[in-house]
């Protein structure tokens, strides 16, 4: 299935990495990385740990500082832009406006323990998007129902299982109506028997919305089922790029074959 | 012994006013120290140096100079510059600044020990920096900092005993009066000890209740119990079994 038509209309990719460099001290994680993610497209990043996949998501969410190059979201510069040939940082307010379009689900769920499940979901819609408590509550309950946790609205997040917590985290991200959803190894911290429920919810989201998704996962079957495109990373650069059918059945690169053989 | 009891009964009004002065110093000092701790503790972790550097200087200065010397400064040195402060105000200022500097480090450390993921999740939801701190980070840091702050508050209570040096008739001063009236050092300081202990124990119980409340808000609290109930380690954080669901059911779901 190709990405949705809106790509053609709007013309700008949802996410664009342009000559992106990311270093931690002297360690270069990403070196001159370029790629686009079209609107409505679901792209999975695979590769060995330390290959820079998670760093890519964290750069898009502005959780890491961009060392060099540019990231664009919907054609807008994210944290840095070029003014008169010079690379300058954007004002935090402008960055915040852009990042509102982006949601993220983390490996460790990161629910707020001082709030109920429903409050976790309504906090940002009320205080960032300016929705009324009632609106946010109604939408929050809808989302909880969608992730199969309608009866846990007033529960304390710490009383939930890992799988339930992660489903709440997905609902919390969706409550902001993101155009882009970043999924960072969302099942890696879960007991094996809880992985299915979380992936099930994400499959539904993928099927029922046109949210652009950038996914880092070790669940190759899930990647194959939901992605439009898969990027194989190694050492901070793209080794191979293909549709999931090709990537998982007939990869071209030796490095990809070796990686897939090890994980499948 | 009866003489001692008689002297004690006769001294009760004075002891009561001594306790009152000690409580005024304690409450004033704790409130000031808390405000200073929050302001300096937050400033000390600011990424901007104009906030961070002055905060660090103040923390190190007031931590690094003796409470007694600070008290002397406010009471005996400031008048040399034409600033005459009331003794109670001097006491509250010295105690508040000295213990506030210690408490600022507690505030800073507690905020820093809230897991990074909590900040990141708040960032991912585009919450403003102020809201992030106030609604997400502070309630979690608060639960961490209460025991250390309570410790400092109890130390501050005991620190108020230096106030008699600036001529305040606090509990220590009145205890000394009792010693002079009875001529019995053991008895008089025994009474003083017991009163200090009762006040500090009341503070400890109050802090325990605060801590339990803060932890329950984080879903970590032990089941409800009296003030003297045995503490149970926080199992709830790691135990997702439905047995722990007793607190609230699915009420409110339409």
Interface residues (C-beta under 8 A of the other chain):
Chain A: X61 X62 X63 X96 X99 X100 X102 X103 X104 X106 X108 X110 X111 X112 X113 X114 X116 X118 X123 X124 X127 X128 X141 X144 X150 X151 X152 X153 X154 X155 X156 X157 X158 X159 X160 X161 X162 X164 X169 X172 X173 X176
Chain B: X115 X117 X118 X120 X121 X122 X123 X124 X125 X126 X127 X128 X131 X135 X136 X139 X140 X217 X218 X219 X220 X236 X237 X240 X244 X245 X247 X248 X249 X250 X251 X252 X253 X254
